[in-house]
Amino acid sequence: MKRISLNFCCCVLFAILFVSCKTEATKQDLPAEAFVRVSGQDLIMPNGEKLFIKGTNLGNWMNPEGYMFGFNKTNSPGRMNQMFSELVGPDLAKEFWTEFKNNYITLDDIEFIASTGANTIRLPFHYKLFTDEDYMGITGQQDGFARIDTLISWCKKTNLYLILDMHDAPGGQTGDNIDDSFGYPWLLESEASQKQFFEIWTRIADYYKNEPIILGYELVNEPIAPYFPNMEELNAKLEPLYKKVVAAIRTVDTNHIILLGGSQWNGNFKPFTDSKFDDKIMYTCHRYGGEPTKEAIQSIIQFRDSVNLPMYMGEIGHNTNEWMASFCKVMEENNIGWTFWPYKKIDGSSFVGITPPAGWDKVVAFSEAVRGTYKEIRDARPDQNESWKAMQGFVENSKFKNNVIQKDYIKALGLKPE
């Protein structure tokens, strides 16, 4: 009996060890060859072919911007949530954000983007999606990983690469509405904000370290607006900040490309003096307006050539079809991939447009009204039932099946609208 028990125990122990070893094997990190890699000024896919980025931005989905709703003064996620709560109450505001996130971007949208011939999507996201802070209708544990996991499954189905872009960083990296901050790039000076910044990126990188559909991590969007008297002092802190967060990411993920944006709307690369601190770096620029010529971006090209690393135009758009067609040609001739901004917004100047629902003009009027005191809020507020119907209508019109495809816009990019 003792012999049987001993044999049984040995078998159980062997089984446990076998399962344990098998589990560890499945956790083994993917090799570098499974990911998009940097080769001089080019990006190389796992099959050995060059990747020239062509795509769009899923702006407004996980980091709402007022102008994409038709708002002007109410222009950041925090201000928009405050306005909707004043308009219809906090409960309906939460319900709106949940339905907005569920319907603004779906598999239908991703399949359509892929059908145009695009190969890459850039996803702007708010850092709060990876915290317990209140954001877009959720109080408590946020749903950032769940949302991105779903998007990744869609990208795999459609063979689209994904760039993760922290558009709103702790403390704010820009100091304007686009980073949902308090009007100053506190991230560059706040140790507490930087600690949270490093921690969130490390968690994201650890979670997605074996996901090759992710092209890379864009650390922050458009750092340091040009409005501050100490702008140059702030600029000098940018590259050291990048080095610290990259070091943190590399403790868990050594394969994904890191995207570094220039200061002042991703346009100023003079603050960068060390392009060799990591071996998987790509720089990213933005541009709106100006002449659609090589001469207009000569400084960006010169910087790219000096570091001999890829340069990518992460945001561009809001211009005439003729301008966009001309500039797409310039970018392709100069090996600068692009993702146009944005994919979707109210009215046009995007891949698809949202038609304003009935009563939306009253919501817009309230968003623009003076609401500095509670009396001013009460005096400006339209009928709450009508406002809620308009908000529901906006969600309904946001669905891809109800969007207006901007065929000429898409053709101007050299893509196909159907």
C-alpha positions in Angstrom: 0.0 0.0 0.0 2.8 2.3 0.8 4.5 1.4 -2.5 1.3 2.3 -4.4 1.0 5.6 -2.5 4.6 6.4 -3.3 4.2 5.6 -7.0 1.0 7.7 -7.1 2.7 10.6 -5.4 5.6 10.4 -7.9 3.2 10.4 -10.8 1.3 13.4 -9.4 4.6 15.3 -8.8 5.7 14.5 -12.4 2.4 15.7 -13.8 2.7 18.9 -11.8 6.2 19.5 -13.0 5.2 18.7 -16.6 2.3 21.1 -16.5 4.5 23.8 -14.8 7.2 23.4 -17.5 4.6 23.5 -20.3 3.1 26.6 -18.8 6.5 28.3 -18.6 7.2 27.4 -22.2 3.9 29.0 -23.3 5.0 32.1 -21.5 8.3 32.3 -23.3 8.7 35.7 -25.0 8.5 35.9 -28.7 11.7 36.5 -30.6 12.6 39.9 -32.0 12.0 38.5 -35.5 8.3 38.4 -34.8 8.0 42.2 -34.6 8.3 45.1 -36.9 11.9 46.3 -36.6 14.0 49.3 -37.4 16.6 49.1 -40.2 18.2 52.5 -40.8 15.4 54.8 -42.0 13.1 51.9 -42.8 10.7 49.7 -41.0 10.9 46.0 -41.8 8.1 43.6 -41.2 8.6 40.0 -39.9 8.4 38.7 -43.5 11.4 40.9 -44.5 9.5 43.4 -46.5 9.6 47.1 -45.9 6.6 48.7 -44.2 5.6 52.2 -45.4 3.0 53.4 -42.9 -0.3 54.5 -44.5 -3.3 54.9 -42.2 -5.4 57.0 -39.9 -6.0 57.9 -36.2 -8.9 56.7 -34.1 -9.0 60.1 -32.4 -11.9 61.0 -30.2 -12.8 57.4 -29.2 -10.7 57.0 -26.1 -9.7 60.7 -25.7 -12.6 62.9 -26.7 -11.9 66.3 -28.3 -14.6 68.9 -28.3 -14.2 70.1 -31.9 -15.0 66.6 -33.2 -18.4 67.0 -31.5 -18.8 70.5 -32.9 -17.8 72.2 -29.6 -15.3 75.0 -29.3 -14.9 76.2 -25.7 -15.7 72.8 -24.2 -12.7 71.2 -25.7 -11.2 68.5 -23.4 -12.5 65.2 -21.9 -12.8 66.7 -18.4 -14.6 69.8 -19.6 -16.9 67.7 -21.8 -17.9 65.4 -19.0 -18.6 68.4 -16.8 -20.8 69.9 -19.5 -22.7 66.7 -20.2 -23.3 66.2 -16.4 -24.6 69.8 -16.1 -26.8 69.2 -19.2 -28.5 65.9 -18.3 -27.0 64.8 -14.9 -24.2 62.5 -14.0 -26.1 59.2 -14.5 -27.0 59.9 -18.1 -23.6 61.4 -18.8 -22.1 58.1 -17.7 -24.6 56.2 -19.9 -23.7 58.4 -22.8 -20.0 57.7 -22.5 -20.5 54.0 -22.2 -22.7 53.9 -25.4 -20.3 56.2 -27.1 -17.3 53.9 -26.5 -19.3 50.9 -27.5 -20.4 52.3 -30.8 -18.0 55.0 -32.0 -15.5 52.5 -33.3 -16.5 48.9 -34.0 -15.3 46.0 -36.2 -17.2 47.6 -39.1 -15.0 50.7 -38.9 -11.7 48.7 -38.7 -12.8 46.5 -41.7 -13.6 49.6 -43.7 -10.2 51.2 -42.9 -8.5 48.0 -44.0 -10.6 48.0 -47.2 -9.1 51.3 -48.2 -5.6 49.9 -48.4 -4.4 51.4 -45.2 -2.0 49.2 -43.2 -1.7 51.0 -39.8 -4.0 52.6 -37.1 -2.8 55.0 -34.4 -4.8 54.8 -31.2 -4.8 58.0 -29.0 -5.7 57.1 -25.5 -5.9 58.8 -22.1 -3.7 57.5 -19.2 -6.7 57.3 -17.0 -7.9 54.3 -18.9 -5.2 52.4 -16.9 -6.1 53.8 -13.5 -8.8 53.9 -10.9 -9.5 57.6 -11.7 -13.0 58.7 -12.9 -13.1 58.8 -16.7 -15.7 58.5 -19.5 -18.4 57.1 -17.3 -16.4 54.7 -15.2 -15.7 55.2 -11.5 -13.1 52.7 -10.3 -11.1 50.2 -12.3 -10.9 51.4 -15.9 -11.3 49.3 -19.0 -8.2 50.3 -21.0 -6.8 46.8 -21.5 -10.2 45.3 -22.4 -10.8 48.0 -25.0 -7.4 47.7 -26.6 -7.6 43.9 -26.4 -10.8 44.0 -28.5 -9.2 46.5 -31.0 -6.2 44.2 -31.3 -8.5 41.3 -32.2 -10.0 43.4 -34.9 -6.6 44.5 -36.2 -5.4 40.9 -36.4 -8.5 40.0 -38.4 -7.9 42.8 -40.9 -4.0 42.7 -40.9 -3.6 46.3 -39.6 -0.7 47.3 -37.4 -1.5 49.3 -34.3 0.4 52.2 -32.7 -0.5 53.0 -29.0 -0.3 56.7 -28.4 -0.6 58.2 -24.9 -2.4 61.3 -25.9 -3.1 62.5 -22.4 -0.3 61.8 -19.9 -0.3 62.2 -16.1 0.0 65.9 -15.2 -0.2 66.8 -18.8 2.6 66.9 -21.3 1.3 69.6 -23.6 -0.4 72.2 -21.4 -3.4 72.6 -23.6 -6.8 71.0 -24.2 -5.4 68.1 -26.2 -3.8 66.5 -23.1 -6.8 67.2 -20.8 -4.4 69.0 -18.4 -4.5 72.1 -16.2 -2.9 74.4 -18.8 0.7 73.6 -18.1 2.9 70.5 -18.9 3.3 69.4 -15.3 4.6 66.0 -16.4 8.0 67.6 -17.1 8.3 68.9 -13.6 6.2 66.6 -11.3 7.9 63.6 -9.8 4.6 62.1 -8.8 3.2 62.4 -12.4 6.4 61.0 -13.8 6.3 58.0 -11.4 2.7 57.3 -12.6 3.8 57.8 -16.2 6.6 55.2 -15.9 4.4 52.8 -14.0 1.5 52.9 -16.6 3.8 52.4 -19.6 5.6 49.6 -17.9 2.3 47.8 -17.2 1.2 48.3 -20.8 4.5 47.1 -22.2 4.5 44.0 -19.9 0.9 43.2 -20.9 1.6 43.5 -24.7 5.2 42.5 -24.9 4.2 39.4 -26.9 1.8 41.2 -29.3 3.5 41.7 -32.7 0.4 43.4 -34.2 1.4 46.4 -32.1 3.9 48.3 -34.1 5.2 50.4 -31.3 4.6 52.6 -28.2 4.3 56.4 -28.7 5.2 57.7 -25.3 3.4 61.1 -25.4 1.6 63.2 -28.0 2.7 66.7 -28.9 4.7 67.5 -25.7 5.3 71.1 -24.6 3.1 73.7 -26.3 4.9 76.9 -27.5 3.0 79.2 -25.1 5.2 79.1 -22.1 8.0 81.6 -21.3 10.2 78.7 -20.0 9.7 76.7 -23.1 13.4 76.0 -23.8 13.9 74.9 -20.1 11.0 72.5 -20.6 12.4 71.3 -23.9 15.7 70.4 -22.3 13.8 68.0 -19.9 12.1 66.1 -22.7 14.8 63.7 -23.9 15.9 62.8 -20.3 12.2 62.0 -19.6 12.1 59.8 -22.7 15.2 58.0 -21.6 13.8 57.2 -18.2 10.5 55.8 -19.4 12.2 53.8 -22.2 14.5 52.3 -19.5 11.4 51.3 -17.5 9.7 49.8 -20.6 12.9 47.8 -21.5 12.8 46.0 -18.1 9.8 44.1 -19.5 9.7 44.5 -23.3 12.8 44.6 -25.4 11.2 44.2 -28.8 8.6 46.9 -29.5 9.6 50.1 -31.3 9.5 53.3 -29.2 8.1 56.4 -30.9 9.5 59.8 -29.8 7.6 63.0 -30.8 9.3 66.4 -31.0 8.3 69.3 -28.8 6.0 72.1 -30.0 3.3 70.0 -31.8 5.8 67.2 -32.6 7.6 69.7 -34.8 10.8 70.7 -33.0 13.6 68.0 -32.9 16.4 70.4 -31.8 16.2 69.3 -28.2 17.2 65.8 -29.1 21.0 65.1 -28.8 21.2 61.3 -28.3 19.5 58.9 -30.8 21.5 55.9 -29.7 20.3 55.4 -26.2 18.0 52.6 -27.5 18.2 50.5 -30.6 14.5 50.5 -31.5 13.6 54.2 -31.9 11.4 55.9 -34.5 10.8 59.6 -34.4 7.3 61.1 -35.2 6.3 64.5 -36.5 3.0 66.3 -37.0 2.0 68.9 -39.5 -1.1 70.9 -40.3 -1.1 73.6 -43.0 1.8 75.2 -44.8 3.0 74.4 -48.3 2.7 70.7 -49.4 6.4 70.6 -50.5 9.6 69.0 -49.5 11.1 72.4 -48.8 8.5 73.0 -46.1 9.6 69.9 -44.1 13.3 70.2 -44.9 14.3 70.5 -41.3 12.4 67.3 -40.4 14.1 65.5 -43.3 17.5 66.8 -42.2 17.0 65.6 -38.7 15.9 62.2 -39.9 18.9 61.9 -42.1 21.3 63.0 -39.3 20.1 60.2 -37.0 19.5 57.7 -39.8 16.3 56.4 -38.2 12.7 56.2 -39.4 10.5 59.4 -39.4 6.7 59.0 -39.3 4.0 61.7 -39.8 1.7 60.7 -37.0 -0.9 63.4 -37.6 -1.7 65.4 -40.7 -4.9 66.5 -42.3 -7.7 69.1 -42.2 -6.8 70.5 -45.6 -8.0 70.5 -49.2 -8.0 67.3 -51.1 -5.5 68.8 -53.5 -3.2 69.7 -50.7 -3.4 66.3 -49.2 -2.8 64.5 -52.5 0.3 66.7 -53.2 1.7 66.2 -49.7 1.1 62.4 -49.7 3.3 62.3 -52.8 6.0 64.4 -51.0 6.0 62.1 -48.0 6.2 58.9 -50.0 9.1 60.3 -52.1 10.9 61.1 -48.9 10.1 57.9 -47.0 7.9 59.4 -44.3 4.9 57.2 -43.5 1.7 58.8 -42.3 -1.6 58.4 -40.4 -4.1 61.1 -41.3 -6.1 62.8 -38.5 -8.8 61.8 -37.8 -10.7 58.8 -39.0 -14.1 60.0 -37.9 -15.7 63.3 -36.7 -18.8 65.4 -37.0 -19.3 66.6 -40.5 -16.2 66.0 -42.6 -12.4 66.4 -43.2 -12.0 62.7 -42.2 -12.4 59.2 -43.7 -16.0 59.2 -42.6 -18.3 61.9 -41.2 -21.0 62.0 -38.5 -24.2 63.9 -39.3 -25.4 66.1 -36.4 -28.6 64.7 -35.0 -31.8 66.7 -34.4 -31.4 69.1 -31.5 -27.6 68.9 -31.5 -27.4 72.7 -32.1 -28.9 73.2 -28.6 -26.3 71.0 -27.1 -23.6 72.9 -28.9 -25.1 76.2 -27.7 -25.0 75.0 -24.1 -21.4 74.0 -24.5 -20.5 77.5 -25.7 -22.6 79.3 -23.1 -21.1 81.1 -20.1 -21.3 78.6 -17.2 -19.1 80.0 -14.6 -21.7 80.1 -11.9 -24.6 77.8 -11.0 -27.1 80.4 -12.0 -25.5 80.7 -15.4 -25.7 76.9 -15.8 -29.4 77.0 -14.9 -30.1 79.9 -17.2 -28.3 78.4 -20.2 -29.5 74.8 -19.9 -32.0 73.6 -22.5 -34.7 71.1 -21.9 -33.0 68.0 -20.4 -35.2 65.4 -22.2 -34.5 67.0 -25.6 -30.8 67.2 -24.8 -30.7 63.5 -23.9 -32.5 62.6 -27.1 -29.9 64.6 -29.0 -27.0 62.9 -27.2 -28.6 59.5 -28.0 -28.9 60.6 -31.6 -25.2 61.5 -31.7 -24.3 58.0 -30.6 -26.6 56.5 -33.2 -25.2 58.7 -35.9 -21.7 57.7 -34.8 -22.2 54.1 -35.9 -20.4 53.2 -39.1 -23.6 52.2 -40.8 -24.9 55.8 -40.4 -21.6 57.5 -41.3 -21.0 59.4 -44.5 -18.0 58.0 -46.3 -15.8 60.9 -47.5 -14.8 59.3 -50.8 -12.9 62.3 -52.3 -10.9 62.6 -49.0 -9.9 59.0 -49.1 -9.0 59.1 -52.8 -6.8 62.2 -52.2 -4.6 60.0 -49.9 -4.1 57.5 -52.7 -6.4 55.0 -51.0 -9.6 53.5 -52.2 -13.0 54.4 -50.6 -14.7 51.1 -51.2 
